[in-house]
Structures are given as C-alpha cells and as structure tokens.
Amino acid sequence: MRGSNHHQGVCHLLEWGLLLSVEVDGGEVYPAFQFDEQGEVFPELVELLKLAAKCSLSSGDVCFWLTTRQRITIKQFRYPSRALVGKPNAERMRLMAKAEAKREEVEMMPVELLRSSFRRHFPAVVERWLAPDQASVTTELLEWEG
C-alpha cells in the first residue's frame, strides 16, 4: 500500500476487517507478512480474514495460526473403491498403506505458503483449520494393479 493515501487506505482496510493488526507494547502494528511485493494484502489472506471474522477469531488468533510451523498435506492419494471392494482386510490395509506412503507434505508456517510454489494450496489449508470436517485436500486416484 503506497502513496499519500497510505494512512487512509490502512484505516479502510482495518474498518472492513481486511488487514491484520495486533497490539504490541500498547501500540497497534501491522505484520509485514500480509503484504505482497507491491505492498498489497495477499488476496488469499483477505479471504481468510473474512472467514475468521465469521468464526469470531481475533487478529491475534489468525497471526498465531499463520506463524505456527506445522505439517501441511499438499496432496494425498487413494485407490478407487473398486480396488478395495471384496479384498481381504490385510490386502485393503496394504493398499491403503501404499497410498499413504505417497502422501506429499511440507513443514512450514501457513503464511509461508503465500510466497512459495504451494500458494495455490493456501485456501485448502485455511479450510482445514476453520472447518476440519469439511476440508478438502487434493486427492489423486492411484492406478489399481488388480
């Protein structure tokens, strides 16, 4: 956010709940990680803030989650249902373990996704945080050798 309208722009973003701010030593600060190279708030972060407001989460809650290192599933695999139907439990467990071994994960802070090649996964990571029962992860079907 650049130019002479910087203060006015920050005020509007704060008023609309589209900018993270946290209190530090009695003053309000705006974490730099929320801005891209052009000084604009990442659009994915704006969407996160809208969802967080609906969940009654504070800026502090969001900042804490964004900056906490965690294991993030980027892609998971599974076999088509037809590959598992009628198989003995031991065979189903073997196939499920094989699919699990292919899982792709990274360990990083969610905010780091915004500046990485995994940026497109940020909305799914947010969804897993705010609505874990409804979360979707990129899932690919494995070829069944049977």
Secondary structure, DSSP 8 states (H G I E B T S, - for coil): --STTHHHHHHHHHHTT-S--EEETTEEE--GGGB-TTS-B-HHHHHHHHHHHHTT--HHHHHHHHTS-EEEEEEEEE--HHHHTT--HHHHHHHHHHHHHT-EEEEE-HHHHTTSTTGGGHHHHHHHHH-GGG----EEE-----
